[in-house]
Amino acid sequence: MTSGFKVTILIFSLLLFLFNIGAYASISACSSLVDDPGVKAEEEQSTAPGEEKEDKIKPNYDTLEESLPPATGEKPTIVIPDLKIITVSNSWGKVSLDVTTVNTKIVINDPNLYLVPLKVLCDIYLNGIKMVADVGEDMQITKCASGTSVRFSATIDNENIIKWWVSHIKRGEKTKVRIEGKLIISLDRVDLVYPYFRETEFETNMLKGLNGRNLGHINVEIIKLGIDSLSSSWGKVSQAETQIIHKLTIHNFGWLPSSPTVTDVEYELTLNGIKMARGNAGLPLILLPGQKRSVTFTSKIDNENIIKWWVSHISGGEKTKYCLRYTPMVKFLGARVANWPNKRCGAFQTNFFSQEK
């Protein structure tokens, strides 16, 4: 064996030895990486107990199925922004002897509310008296230029109208109307609630037309009488009755020493043609020549009639015409000489849903 060949064999053996050492190091490194507890912990954390690794890459068919649009078309989705109630307005609906309907319209700035289930709660107070406490009925939801219009109705039990009437008179013919409620969007797991509020106030002067001066004269032969003035004011007010006190001042323009006598005054009060009070005030009033004297009589309204008036008032656009007819009975020398008919009429109106505050 030549020396050259020996050198070649030696070099080849050395290279083979080095190659085996490198391969062994690579295998050892891979083995240690697999056995490393840190790597095993990461794998265990990423895999739930009892779950195989392959499950992590399986598609969730339930979720996928829910996300697909229905066969009839794409399922609508709604992003509810910061809703804002733009306006709340009210008007009268049907009215009967039993109930009065209040119609409400709410405008919201979102045009897509018709796509979600809605309900409305509504409370109405007159002078703090709860007239309506109910879920809105006959709801209609439509798009409008400003967004969505929600219309609904609520009913007032007319037995409560008498309570309101008493409070209105006792407060100096003033009424505060307070309407508050909630617009509720009913989602699957939560209700989104948007409160609304509206308050108005009005006052009346119902008795204005029942006051006046120089209201007429009567001449019966030698008897000359004149009504100097008539003034009217509220008396006692209860759930059963409302009183109006009238003061009638009569002037005797005659000169005869024998004086006429006003024996009594018959009266009748009507509101929109409905008889509210009727009676006779018997208080003899002797009038000397040139003398002025006053007689006071009281109109007593049975508050059961207030509901009849209410129906006529609301049906007539919140307008009422009233009339007080009064007839002094005059005697002279023991004989009745005159029935002296007079009347004072006027009108008033209300506006329950005016002037937002």
Sequence and secondary structure as in RCSB ss.txt:
>XXXX:A:sequence
MTSGFKVTILIFSLLLFLFNIGAYASISACSSLVDDPGVKAEEEQSTAPGEEKEDKIKPNYDTLEESLPPATGEK
PTIVIPDLKIITVSNSWGKVSLDVTTVNTKIVINDPNLYLVPLKVLCDIYLNGIKMVADVGEDMQITKCASGTSV
RFSATIDNENIIKWWVSHIKRGEKTKVRIEGKLIISLDRVDLVYPYFRETEFETNMLKGLNGRNLGHINVEIIKL
GIDSLSSSWGKVSQAETQIIHKLTIHNFGWLPSSPTVTDVEYELTLNGIKMARGNAGLPLILLPGQKRSVTFTSK
IDNENIIKWWVSHISGGEKTKYCLRYTPMVKFLGARVANWPNKRCGAFQTNFFSQEK
>XXXX:A:secstr
  HHHHHHHHHHHHHHHHHHHHHHHHHHHHHHHHH HHHHHHHHHHS TT  GGGGGS  HHHHHHHS  TTS  
         EEEEEEEEEEE SSEEEEEEEEEES TTGGGS EEEEEEEEETTEEEEEEE EEEEEEEETTEEEE
EEEEEEETHHHHHHHHHHHHTTSEEEEEEEEEEEEE SS EEEEEEEEEEEEE  TTGGG EE   EEEETTEEE
EEEEEEEEEEEE SSEEEEEEEEEEEE    SS  EEEEEEEEEEETTEEEEEEEEEEEEE  TT EEEEEEEEE
EETHHHHHHHHHHHHTTSEEEEEEEEEEEEEETTEEEEE  EEEEEEEE  TT S  
